[in-house]
Amino acid sequence: MVNSSILLLAAMASSATTTTAFTTAPKVLVNLVQSSPTIATTTTAIHAHSTTSTTRRDFFVRTTAATVATTFAVTTLAAEPANAASTPPTPEEIQRIKTGYENIQYLLANWEKETTTCRENGGECKRDADPVRKYLGLRSTTDPLFQIEKVFAKVRFMEDIDPDKLEAFFDATEEWNSSMTMTNSMAFISQFGEYNPGGGKDEVLKYLNEAQIQVVLAEKALRVILDCVNSTAP
């Protein structure tokens, strides 16, 4: 039987960043889930990832990924109306995007080093996906990219922004949300890869590699977002 405590941990994975999703009326959340392209895209991707598998392990993986992804996406969507603003981002908020982007570049350039932890005094080393979530602002309110979507929502109010880049900007924010959701799911599953039914070190690495693919997509999306933020209207 699948360990119910691990499934519960999966549901809590994204709530480490915020709890607003669970303080919204149930009917509102249902509507958000049904209307969200991010959740629909994520669910489709997870289903396509293992449509032919019926093992208990893969059932666990699909269930966990869907739970984490939906929690993360619904939490973000539920918070947006309450946090909507009509003012442009501050210089400090723009700097958060730049710092976050530089951090992601560093993570990708030093992937194996940053996702490997070793015990002191020459102890055993193992791969660890938790730093991935930290770099993407999913672990602490002090991370530069923590709830950075709120800053993205302010960009359209920048007076000197190049209007020709706004379409690419909005596409990039959607790509960012999608890749962040999948990164969160894959990294969380990787963290428990050794303890999942049928799991082990190979499972840890498998889903860590899946997380890396999503981080690459997130880096590309954030690059486009920065290009728009740094643009000037002709």
N, C-alpha and C positions, 0 to 999 in steps of 0.2 A: 504493500500500500504506500502511496506517495506520502511523504512526511508532511503533515498538515502544518507544522510550525514553519517549515521552509516556505510553503505557499503563502503563509501569513506574512513572512518577511518580505516576499516579493511584492505583495500589495503595499507594504510600507516603504518600499525603496525610494519612490519619488516623493513621498510625504516628508522626507528629511529636509527638503528645501522649502516646503510650504504646506499648509493644511487647509487652505481655503476651499479646496474641491469638496471637502466633506462637511462644509458649513453652508452649502447652497441647497436650496430646495430640491428634492429628488426629481421632480418633473423637469426642472431646468437642466439638471445634469443629463437626463435622458435625451432631451432635445439637443444638447451640446454634442453628445456622443453620436447621435444619429446624423447630425449635420456637419460633423467635423471631417474635412478632407484628410487631416493629419492622421486621425485615428483610422479612417478607412484605408489609407495608404499603408499604414503600419500593419494593420491586421492582414491585409492582402499579402504583404511581403512575408510576414511570419508564416501564413498558410502555405504560400508558394515554396517556402524554404524546405518544407518537409511534407508534401502532400501524400507521399507514398508510405510514410512510416506510421506504424500502429503500435510501436512498443511503448511500454510504460514510461521509459526514459524520455522519449520524444514527446509523449503526451504531456509530461511534466514541463518540458522545455517550452512547448507551445503555450501551455496555460500560464506559465510564469512570465514569458515574454509579453503575452497579451495583457496580463494584469498590470505589469510595470508600465508598459507603453500607454495603456488607457489611462491609468492613474496620472501619469506625467502629463499627457495631453489634455485631459479634462481639467486638471489643476491649473494649467496655463490658461486654458480658454475661460474657465470660470472666473479667473482673476482679472481678465482683460477689461470688462466693462467698468468695474469698480476703480481700476487704475488708469483709465483712459485720461489723456491729458491733451491740452491744446497749446502747449508751449514747446519750443524746441529743446533739444537736450542741452544740458550744461557742458562746459568744457571738461569738467570732471567725468561726466558720463561718456563723452566721446573718448576720453582717455581710457576708460574701462574697456571699450571695444578694442582699442589699439593694443592695450596690455594683454587682453584675452587672446587676441589674434597671435601676438608674439609668443605667448605661452603655448598655444596649440602648435605653432611651428616648432617650438623647442621639443614638445612632446613627440611629434612625428619624427624629428631628426634624431631623437634619443629614445626611441620606443622601447627597445629591449631593456635598456638601463632603467628607465623610469617605471617599467612594469615588472621589475624583478626586485624582490626583497630577500635579504639574507639575514640569518641569525648572526648575532655578534660572535666574535672570536672564531671566524672561519666556519660558522655553522651552515646548515643546509639552506640553499637558495630555492625560491619558488616564484612562479609568475603570479602577479597580482594585478587585477583590473581596477582596484579601488582608486589609484592615482588618476586613471582616465576620467572618472566621474568628477574628481576634484578639479582637474584642468578645465573641464567644461562647465564649471560652476554649479555642479549638482550635489555638492557635499556641504558647503558652508556659506553663510550669508556674507562672509568677507571675501569670497572668491570674486574676481573681477567680472566674470560672466554670470554671476548669480542673477536670475530673473532678468537677463539682458533684453528680453523681448519687450519689456516696458520702455527701454530706451529706444529700441527700434520703432516703437509706435509714435515716438516724438519726432522722428527724422523728417517726416513729411511736412512739419511745420517750420523747418529751417528756410529762412527767406532767400538765402543766396545759393540754394542747392540747384544743380542742373536738372531741369524738369525732364530732359531726355533720358535721364538715368533712373528715373523713378520706377519704370516698369521692371527693369532688371533688378532693382532693389527689392521690390515686392516679391518677385519670383525667388530671389535669394533668401528672403526671410522665411518663405514657405519651405524651401530646401533645408534651411537651418533647423527649423522646428522638427521636420521629419527625421533628419539625421541625428539630432539630439535625442529624440525619443528612442530611436533604434540603438544608439550608442548606450543609453542608459539601460535598456533591456539586456543587450548582449553583455555589457560589462558586469551587470548584476548577476546574470546567470553564470558567467565565468567565475565569479567569486565563490560560488557554491558548487562549482563543477566537480570537485572531488567528493562531495557529499550527496549529490543527486543520485537517484537510482541508476545504476549502470555507469556512473561517472568515474572520473579519474583525472590524472594530469593531462591526458590527451583532450579531454572535454574542456578543461580550463583553457588550454591553448587554442582550441577550436573556436570558442566564443570570444576569446581575447582577439583573435585575428579578425573575426566578424566585426568587433567593436572598432578595430583599427580602420577597416574599410569605411565605416560610417564617420570616423573622425576626419578622414581625408575629405569626405564630402562636406563635412561641417567647415573645414578650413577653406575650401573653395567658396562656399557660400559667404563666409565672413569676409573673405577677400573682396567679393563683389560689393558687399554692404559697406565696407570701408572706402572703396573707390567712390561710391555714391556720396557718402558722408563728407569726403574730402573734396568733392567736385564743386565747381563754381559756375553759376549760371552765366551764359555768354552775354 
